[in-house]
Amino acid sequence: MLLGVGGGWQLWQSETGEGLRADYRTDKGAVSHQLLEDDSQLTLNTQSAADVPFDVHQRAVHLWYGEIAITTAKDAQQRPFRVMTR
């Protein structure tokens, strides 16, 4: 039983595990178009995963794996738009 729990924890902490918990993700062969809360557009290519943690200080996209395309919108609060990758 302990081995199963340990293996599950490793998966949860891995890049694949992060992708499974991501705000947005696509399966093989799928493409996803998302309108973000600031009116920016995020496109995820096939087999991609990303989190979008926006807050009062910044707009951010964290790409866990795969490919994305972003069209940024003007931000009334003048927050920077940051993209983080592995």
N, C-alpha and C positions, 0 to 999 in steps of 0.2 A: 504494500500500500504506500509506504513512504517513497518508493521509487517512482510511482505514478504521480504523486504530489510534486516531487522534485522536478520531474520532466514537464509537468504542467506549468510549474512556476517558470522554468527556463523558457518555454514557448511564450508565455505571457510577457516576459521581459525582452524577448528577442525582437528583431525588426519585423518579423512576420506577425508576432503578437501585437506589436504597436499598430501595425496596419489593420489588424482585425478590430481594434478599438478606435480607429481613426474616425474623424467627423465625416469624411467622404472617402469612398473607395469604389473601385471598379473591378469586375471580374474579367477573365480572359475573353477578349473579343468585344467588350463593352467600352463605350466612351460616355462620359457624363459631363453635362454643362450645368454649372451652378451659378446662381446670382447671389452674391454675398451681401451682408447687411449694409455695406456702404455703397452698393450698386456696382462694385467691381465684378468681373466675370472670371470664373475659374473653370477651366476645362481639364478633366483628367482623362488621359489616354488609357488604353487597356492595361489591366493589372497594375493599377496605381493606387496610392493611399496618401491622404494628407489631412492634417488638422488645421483649423483656422481659428487660432486664439486671438480675437480682437479684444482690445481693452481701451481704457481712456488714454493710454500713452502711445499705443502703436496698433497698426494693422499688420497681422503676420500670417504667413502660411508656412507650415512645416511639412515638407515632402518626405514621407517615410520611404517610399520606393516608387519607381515608375517615372512617368513624364507628365508635366502639367504645362498649360499655357494660361497666362493671366493678362487680362485687360483691366488696368486700374482705373478707378473713378476718382474724380477730384474729391478730397475730403474737407468738409467744412471746418473740422477741428485741426486741420493741417498735421495729422498724425503721419509719421513715416510708414511706408509699406515695405515690410521685410519678408524675404523668402529664405528659409533655412533648409538645407539639404544635408544628407549624410555624406 
